[in-house]
């Protein structure tokens, strides 16, 4: 699946604003990764729905995911970094969520909580002014 995803992504480069001095003005070291969720053939419909629900806020209206990297001075390293981020994002997006098992609070934890509430209530009660007679 990872190789299939790697074949579907495209890259766009531009000049970076990061470190590098005059080198920044001459080279296009910033890399943008583009991938379209709607057009992918690597994922089934169920996986697409999972990803859309989890990273849908990062997708454009046409279903395109854009990730950028300008961390390094080298275009090659930025390309590797953004590809790695993309693959981990997709893998995390299709991983099923574990169902939470409902548990019951232990008797001692309930008693401890109530005891703390009573102590706190007594502290607050002691701060009150005595009623005027």
N, C-alpha and C positions, 0 to 999 in steps of 0.2 A: 504494500500500500504506500509506503514512504517513497519508493522510487516512482510510483505512478504520480504522486502529488508533486514530486520534484519536476517531473516532465511538464506539468500543467502551469507552473508558475512562470511569470515573466518579470523581468527586472527593468527598472528605469533609473538612470543615473543623473545626478546634478551636482553642482558645486556645493561643497559643505561649508558650514560656518564654524566648524570646530577648530581644534588646534592644528598648527602646521605652518604658520607664518605665510610667506609669499607662495608657498607650495599650494595653499588652499585656493589661491586665485587662478591657478593654472590647471588643476586636475579636478575631475568629477569623481570625488570619492564618496559622496552620499549615494546610498542605494535604497530604492523603493521596491518592495516586492508586491506584485499584483497577482491576485488569485480570485477567480470567480466561483462562488459556492454553487450558484444555480447551474452552471455549465459543467461542473466536475463530473467525471465518469468514474472516479476512484471511490466514491462513497455511495452507499445505497440511500434510499429515501429516508429511512429511519435515522441514519447517522446525520443526514443533512438537517433534519428537524432538530435533533439534539444540538448540533453546532449552532444553528440559528437561534435556539433558545438561550444558549450560553454566551455566545459572542456576537449576537445580533446587533448590539449597540455599536460594534466596531465596523459593521458592514455598511457600505454605501447603499443607496436605494436600488441599484441594479444588482446587488448581491456581491459586489467586489470588496475584497479585503485588501487594505493597503497597509503595509508595515514598512517603516523606514529606519535606517540606521546610518548614523554619521559618527559613531563612537571612535572609530579608528581612522588613521590617515590613509590607509590602504583601501581601495575599492574592493579588492579581493577579500580582505578580512571582514569588511562590512557586509559583503554578500554572504559569506559563511555565517556570520552572526545573525543576520535577519532570517536566513533559511532555517537555522537551528531554532530560533524563536517561533517561527511559523509552524514547524513540525511539532514542537512541544505544545503549542496552542491547539492544534487540530487534535493531537492525541488526547489532551486533557478534555477537549470538547466532546469526544465520542466515548470517553470512559463512563460507564454507568455509575450512577450515584447509589451508594449503599443506603438501604432503607434503615431508618432509625428504629431501634427496638425500644418500645415504651418500658420504662422502669418505674418502680415504686420506691419512694423515699423510705429509708430504714427508720425504724422507731426511734433509734438514738439520734439520728439527724433531725427528725421532727422535734424531739424533745429539746435538743440543743438550740434549734432555731427559736422555739417558743421561749426558752429560758433567756436567750439574748434579747428578744423583744421585750420581755418583762423588765430586764435590767435597764434597757434603753428607756422604757416608759417611766421607770422609777427615777432615772436621772432627770428626765424632762419634768416630771411631777415636782421634784425637789427645787426646780428653778422658779416655780410659780410663786406669786405673792400669796400670803395667807389671806383667806377671805376676811373682809371687814365685818365686825359684829356691831 
